Amino acid sequence: MNNLIQQIPREIQDVLQKIAAVAADMKIDAYIVGGFVRDLLLQRNCKDIDVVCVGSGIDLALAAAAKISPQLKVQYFKNFGTAHFNYKGVDYEFVGARKESYNRDSRKPVVENGTLEEDQLRRDFTINALAISLNKANWGHLVDPFNGLDDLKNELLRTPQNPDITFSDDPLRMMRAARFATQLHFSIHADALQAMQKNAERINIVSKERIIDELNKIILAPQPSIGFRILYNTGILFYVFPELCALQGVHTQEGLAHKDNFFHTLQVLDNLSETSDNLWLRWSAIMHDLGKERTKKFEQGQGWTFHGHEIVGAKMVPKIFAKLKLPLDTKMKYVQKLVYLHMRPIALTNENVTDSAIRRLLFDAGDDIDDLMLLCRADISSKNKAKVQRFLQNYNMVQEKLVEVEAKDRLRNWQPPVSGEEIMTYFNLSPSREVGIIKNAIREAILDGEIENSYEAAYNFMLKKAATMGIYPKNNV
């Protein structure tokens, strides 16, 4: 395959020619290696270029940056022998060719200088070990010692060396296998799958932060269930996310069975991925039924029930976020809220549902009501088309009611017209239980439709409620 560089955008070609000229002056060989080469051959866009040289990557980066632009700043890390700069929106990473050896108890390698082929050998997969020469003798030629091009054509993930060594040395590569299989729709070689099963427990030596980074990339793929199935079938998911694995299985009693909530969850995640690329909404799909394993019960005359699973599941969210090193901020609160509320809309499909129930859902969901409805629609996983159509029609009816009540009562992210501060000022009260009682009573009266959602109605109700508690305006005391 001759001169692949001609397929690269012109502005990047210009930078590569300057890097090549500097490398030639320094009398060192340089190559583009890894994901950029893979994506170039797959005709996928990539803005990250890894340059490997048989020499000092830091020295090459500094010299190349000076030639490209005197103002270009280089970040470098002497301990790792790497350097980096961003030029016109493209990241260029430089490192010297190296070989690695590993200690059994750590995924941090002992690094030594090496040849290009030794550097390619340490890569996770053959498709990521492809290199393009930046050297005059074979400018733009593909360097492929492990037949990565064939694997690319065959849509196959295979390791350059024995997969047992590859995955045992750095278990994060098993997560990457699942991720690439999901993103690229590639198959994993049978030997590699077997090695993943054998080394599944070694995922425990990898930091949660690195694991969750790979897991999030799987979740953001068009069909995330591919990666989750791989991680489940190889046993890795049992170490990464045991609470999700606990949902797997079907139990039967008196001839009645419940659905497999693990595979149902994966279907919900895939369904939602067709309508939203919001990572945290997708996490809500993953976690929406986690409480079912703890609430599962067989009841005579009813069969299997999962009463209150949304409440139990919502309580599980903070602990799981903390364990997985997910952010414990508004994102966690958002997921927790959607898990807690995901059963509410289906209860509102009754034609006789009151405006009060709709108001309460709008109040509780706030600006996340649209995301909640997306989650609820995705939660329909039946293979019965008529049943699916019936559920979707029910949700359409709920959506219409939500729009109608919202237009009338303006309850999205609503706060009662009379604030706690006003109540304290008007009645000369300090912060107290009585203030909370009055404020909550105003809110409930509006949500129940007893009074209008207006300042005047809330003010008059406040006076009446306070009087029943023996509390009067300070001017009347």
C-alpha positions in Angstrom: 0.0 0.0 0.0 1.9 3.1 -1.3 1.9 6.5 0.2 -1.0 6.6 2.6 0.0 10.1 3.6 -1.6 11.3 0.4 -5.0 10.3 1.9 -4.5 12.6 4.9 -5.9 16.2 4.9 -3.5 18.7 3.4 -3.0 20.8 6.5 -2.0 17.7 8.5 0.3 16.5 5.7 2.2 19.9 5.9 2.8 19.3 9.7 3.9 15.7 9.1 6.4 16.8 6.4 7.9 19.3 8.9 8.1 16.5 11.6 9.8 14.3 9.0 12.3 16.9 8.0 13.3 17.5 11.7 13.6 13.7 12.2 15.9 13.4 9.2 18.1 16.3 10.5 18.3 14.4 13.8 19.1 11.2 12.0 16.2 9.3 13.6 13.4 7.3 12.1 9.8 8.4 12.8 6.4 6.8 12.2 2.7 7.5 12.8 1.4 4.6 14.8 -1.9 3.4 16.3 -5.5 4.8 16.1 -4.9 7.5 13.5 -3.6 4.9 11.0 -6.4 2.5 11.8 -9.1 5.2 11.4 -7.4 6.5 8.2 -7.8 3.0 6.7 -11.4 2.8 7.9 -12.1 6.3 6.6 -13.0 7.5 10.1 -12.2 11.0 11.3 -9.4 11.2 13.9 -7.7 14.2 15.4 -5.1 12.4 17.5 -1.8 11.5 15.9 0.8 9.4 17.8 4.3 9.8 16.5 6.9 7.1 17.5 10.6 7.7 16.8 13.6 5.5 17.3 15.1 8.0 19.7 13.9 10.7 22.0 10.3 11.6 21.5 10.6 14.7 23.7 13.6 16.1 21.6 11.7 15.4 18.4 8.6 17.2 19.7 10.5 20.3 20.8 12.4 20.5 17.5 9.3 19.9 15.4 7.2 22.5 17.3 9.9 25.1 16.8 9.8 24.4 13.0 6.0 24.4 12.8 5.5 27.7 14.8 7.7 29.6 17.2 4.7 30.2 19.5 3.7 26.5 19.7 3.9 25.3 23.3 5.0 21.7 24.1 4.0 19.7 27.1 6.4 17.0 28.0 6.8 14.4 30.8 10.4 13.3 31.3 9.4 10.4 33.5 7.4 8.9 30.7 9.4 10.1 27.8 6.4 11.6 26.1 5.6 15.0 24.7 2.5 16.6 23.2 1.2 19.7 21.4 -2.0 20.7 19.7 -1.8 22.5 16.4 -4.9 23.7 14.6 -7.2 21.4 16.5 -5.1 18.2 16.1 -3.3 16.6 18.9 0.3 15.3 18.2 1.7 12.9 20.8 5.5 12.0 20.6 7.2 9.0 22.2 10.4 7.0 21.7 10.0 3.4 20.5 10.1 1.2 23.5 9.6 -2.3 24.8 7.9 -3.2 28.0 8.0 -5.8 30.8 5.4 -6.2 33.6 5.3 -7.1 37.2 2.4 -9.5 38.0 0.8 -7.1 40.6 0.9 -4.0 38.5 -0.2 -2.8 35.0 2.6 -0.2 35.1 5.4 -1.5 32.9 9.2 -1.4 33.1 10.1 0.5 30.0 13.2 0.3 27.9 14.3 1.8 24.6 13.3 -0.5 21.7 12.9 -0.9 18.0 9.8 0.0 16.0 8.7 -3.7 15.9 9.2 -4.1 19.6 7.0 -1.0 20.1 4.4 -2.4 17.8 4.5 -5.7 19.6 3.5 -4.1 22.9 0.3 -2.6 21.4 -3.1 -4.1 22.3 -4.3 -5.2 18.9 -2.9 -5.7 15.5 -5.2 -3.0 14.0 -3.6 -0.6 16.5 -0.1 -1.7 15.7 -0.2 -0.4 12.1 2.4 2.3 11.3 3.0 4.8 8.5 6.6 5.7 7.7 7.7 9.4 7.9 11.1 8.5 6.5 12.5 9.4 3.1 13.3 5.9 2.1 9.7 4.6 2.4 7.7 7.8 2.9 4.0 7.1 3.5 4.3 3.3 3.4 2.4 1.0 5.7 4.5 -1.0 8.2 2.5 -4.0 9.2 4.5 -6.8 10.8 1.5 -8.6 12.4 -1.0 -8.6 9.5 -3.2 -5.9 11.1 -4.4 -4.8 7.6 -5.9 -8.3 7.1 -7.6 -8.1 10.5 -8.9 -4.7 9.6 -10.5 -6.1 6.4 -11.8 -9.1 8.3 -13.2 -6.8 11.1 -11.3 -8.8 13.7 -9.6 -7.9 17.0 -6.5 -9.9 17.5 -3.5 -9.3 19.7 0.1 -9.0 18.2 1.4 -11.5 20.7 -0.1 -14.3 22.9 -3.4 -12.7 24.2 -2.9 -14.3 27.6 0.3 -12.3 27.9 -1.3 -9.1 26.4 -4.2 -9.2 28.8 -2.4 -10.4 31.9 0.3 -7.7 31.5 -2.3 -4.9 31.1 -5.9 -6.0 32.0 -7.3 -2.7 30.8 -6.8 -4.0 27.3 -9.7 -6.4 27.9 -12.0 -3.4 28.4 -10.5 -1.9 25.3 -11.3 -5.1 23.4 -15.0 -4.8 24.4 -14.9 -1.1 23.6 -13.4 -1.5 20.1 -15.8 -4.4 19.3 -18.7 -2.1 20.2 -17.5 1.0 18.4 -16.3 -0.7 15.2 -18.7 -3.7 15.2 -15.6 -6.0 15.0 -15.4 -9.6 16.3 -12.9 -10.6 19.0 -10.6 -13.5 18.0 -11.6 -16.7 19.8 -8.1 -17.0 21.4 -8.5 -13.4 22.8 -12.0 -14.1 24.2 -10.6 -17.2 25.9 -7.8 -15.1 27.4 -10.2 -12.5 28.6 -12.2 -15.2 30.5 -9.0 -16.6 32.0 -7.7 -13.1 33.1 -11.1 -11.6 34.1 -10.2 -11.3 37.7 -7.0 -9.3 36.9 -9.3 -6.3 36.0 -9.2 -5.7 39.8 -5.6 -4.3 39.5 -6.8 -1.5 37.1 -7.9 1.8 38.6 -11.7 2.5 38.7 -11.0 5.7 36.8 -9.5 3.9 33.8 -12.2 1.3 33.8 -15.0 3.8 33.9 -13.4 5.8 31.1 -13.6 2.7 28.8 -17.1 1.8 30.1 -18.4 5.3 29.3 -17.1 4.9 25.7 -19.0 1.7 25.4 -22.1 3.3 26.8 -21.8 6.2 24.2 -21.6 3.8 21.3 -24.6 3.4 19.0 -25.3 -0.1 20.3 -23.8 -0.3 23.8 -25.2 -3.8 24.5 -22.5 -5.3 22.3 -19.8 -4.3 24.8 -21.8 -5.3 27.9 -22.5 -8.7 26.5 -18.8 -9.3 25.9 -17.9 -8.1 29.4 -20.7 -10.3 30.8 -19.8 -13.4 28.8 -16.1 -13.2 29.7 -16.9 -12.7 33.4 -15.3 -9.2 33.5 -18.5 -7.4 34.3 -18.9 -9.4 37.5 -15.8 -7.6 38.9 -16.7 -4.3 37.3 -20.4 -4.0 38.0 -21.8 -6.9 40.0 -25.0 -5.1 40.8 -26.0 -5.2 37.2 -25.0 -8.8 36.8 -27.2 -9.7 39.7 -30.3 -8.9 37.5 -29.4 -11.8 35.2 -31.6 -14.9 35.3 -35.2 -16.0 35.1 -37.0 -17.6 38.0 -40.2 -19.7 37.6 -42.7 -20.6 40.3 -46.1 -22.2 39.8 -45.5 -22.0 36.0 -45.0 -18.2 36.1 -41.7 -16.7 35.1 -40.4 -13.1 35.2 -38.3 -11.6 32.4 -34.5 -11.5 32.5 -33.9 -8.1 33.9 -30.3 -8.0 32.9 -31.0 -8.5 29.2 -34.1 -6.3 29.5 -31.8 -3.5 30.8 -29.4 -3.9 27.8 -32.4 -3.6 25.5 -33.6 -0.5 27.2 -30.1 1.0 26.9 -30.0 0.2 23.2 -33.5 1.6 22.7 -32.6 4.9 24.4 -29.3 5.1 22.4 -31.5 5.5 19.3 -33.0 8.7 20.7 -30.4 10.3 22.9 -26.6 10.6 23.1 -26.8 12.0 26.7 -24.3 9.8 28.7 -26.1 10.3 32.0 -29.5 9.5 30.6 -28.0 6.3 29.3 -26.7 5.6 32.8 -30.2 6.1 34.0 -31.3 3.3 31.6 -28.5 1.1 33.0 -29.6 1.7 36.6 -33.3 2.0 36.3 -34.1 -1.6 37.4 -31.2 -2.3 39.7 -33.6 -2.4 42.7 -35.5 -5.4 41.2 -33.2 -8.0 42.6 -33.7 -6.8 46.2 -37.5 -6.4 45.8 -38.3 -9.5 43.8 -41.2 -11.5 45.4 -43.6 -14.2 44.3 -47.2 -13.4 45.5 -50.1 -15.7 45.2 -52.6 -14.5 42.5 -50.2 -11.9 41.2 -47.0 -13.8 40.3 -43.7 -12.0 40.4 -43.7 -8.5 41.8 -41.0 -5.8 42.3 -42.9 -3.4 44.4 -40.8 -0.3 45.3 -37.9 -1.3 43.1 -37.6 2.3 41.9 -37.2 3.6 45.5 -34.6 0.9 46.4 -32.8 1.5 43.1 -32.6 5.2 43.7 -31.0 4.6 47.0 -28.4 2.4 45.4 -27.3 5.1 42.9 -25.0 7.2 45.2 -23.1 4.1 46.5 -22.6 2.7 43.0 -21.5 6.1 41.6 -19.0 6.4 44.5 -17.7 2.8 44.0 -17.3 3.3 40.2 -15.6 6.7 40.7 -18.4 8.4 38.8 -19.1 12.1 39.6 -21.0 12.6 42.8 -22.5 15.9 41.7 -25.6 17.0 39.8 -25.0 14.2 37.3 -25.5 11.6 40.1 -28.6 13.5 41.4 -30.0 13.5 37.8 -29.6 9.7 37.4 -31.0 9.1 40.9 -34.0 11.3 40.1 -34.8 9.5 36.9 -34.4 6.1 38.5 -36.8 7.2 41.3 -39.4 8.6 38.9 -39.3 6.1 36.0 -42.5 4.2 37.1 -44.6 7.4 37.6 -45.6 8.1 34.0 -47.0 4.6 33.4 -49.3 5.2 36.4 -50.7 8.3 34.6 -52.0 6.5 31.5 -55.4 6.0 33.0 -57.9 8.2 31.1 -59.3 9.5 34.4 -56.0 10.6 35.8 -56.3 13.9 37.6 -54.5 17.2 36.7 -53.1 17.0 40.3 -51.1 13.9 39.5 -49.8 15.5 36.3 -48.8 18.6 38.3 -46.9 16.5 40.8 -44.9 14.7 38.1 -44.1 18.1 36.5 -43.0 19.5 39.8 -40.9 16.5 40.8 -39.2 16.0 37.4 -38.7 19.7 36.6 -36.6 20.3 33.4 -35.8 16.6 33.3 -39.4 15.6 32.3 -38.6 15.2 28.6 -35.6 12.9 29.5 -37.8 10.9 31.8 -40.3 10.3 29.1 -37.5 9.2 26.7 -36.4 6.7 29.4 -40.0 5.5 29.8 -40.5 4.9 26.1 -37.2 3.1 25.9 -38.3 0.9 28.8 -40.8 -0.9 26.5 -38.9 -4.0 25.5 -41.7 -6.4 24.6 -41.5 -8.4 21.4 -45.3 -8.2 21.1 -45.8 -5.4 18.6 -49.4 -4.8 19.6 -48.4 -4.4 23.2 -45.6 -2.0 22.3 -48.0 0.1 20.2 -50.5 0.2 23.1 -47.8 1.4 25.6 -46.6 4.0 23.1 -50.1 5.3 22.6 -50.5 5.5 26.4 -47.3 7.5 26.7 -48.5 9.8 23.9 -51.6 10.5 26.0 -49.5 11.3 29.1 -47.3 13.6 27.0 -50.3 15.5 25.8 -51.6 15.9 29.3 -48.1 17.1 30.4 -48.1 19.8 27.7 -51.6 20.8 28.6 -51.1 21.2 32.3 -47.6 22.8 31.8 -49.1 25.4 29.6 -51.8 26.2 32.1 -49.9 25.9 35.4 -46.2 26.6 34.5 -44.9 24.0 37.0 -41.6 23.0 35.4 -38.9 23.8 38.1 -41.6 25.7 39.9 -41.4 27.2 43.4 -44.4 28.3 45.4 -45.3 32.0 44.8 -44.8 32.8 48.6 -41.3 32.1 49.8 -40.2 31.0 53.3 -38.5 34.3 53.7 -41.8 36.2 53.1 -43.6 33.9 55.6 -41.0 34.7 58.3 -41.1 38.4 57.6 -44.9 38.7 57.5 -45.4 36.7 60.8 -42.2 37.8 62.5 -41.0 34.2 62.7 -37.5 32.8 62.8 -36.6 29.7 60.8 -38.8 27.0 62.3 -41.0 24.0 61.7 -44.0 26.2 61.5 -42.6 28.1 58.5 -42.0 24.8 56.7 -45.5 23.6 57.5 -47.1 26.8 56.0 -44.8 26.7 52.9 -45.5 23.1 52.2 -49.2 23.6 52.7 -49.2 26.3 50.0 -47.3 24.0 47.7 -49.7 21.1 48.2 -52.8 23.3 47.8 -51.5 24.4 44.4 -50.4 21.0 43.3 -53.8 19.5 44.4 -55.7 22.2 42.5 -57.3 23.7 45.6 -56.0 27.2 44.7 -54.6 28.8 41.6 -50.9 29.0 40.9 -50.7 32.8 41.6 -49.3 35.1 44.3 -52.7 36.4 45.4 -54.2 32.9 45.9 -51.1 31.7 47.7 -51.0 34.8 49.9 -54.6 34.4 51.0 -54.1 30.7 51.6 -51.1 31.5 53.8 -53.2 33.7 56.0 -55.8 31.1 56.5 -53.4 28.3 57.1 -51.4 30.3 59.6 -54.6 31.3 61.5 -55.5 27.6 62.0 -52.1 27.3 63.7 -52.6 30.3 65.9 -50.1 32.4 64.0 -51.1 35.9 62.9 -49.4 38.9 61.2 -47.0 40.7 63.5 -49.1 43.9 63.2 -52.1 42.1 64.7 -50.3 40.5 67.7 
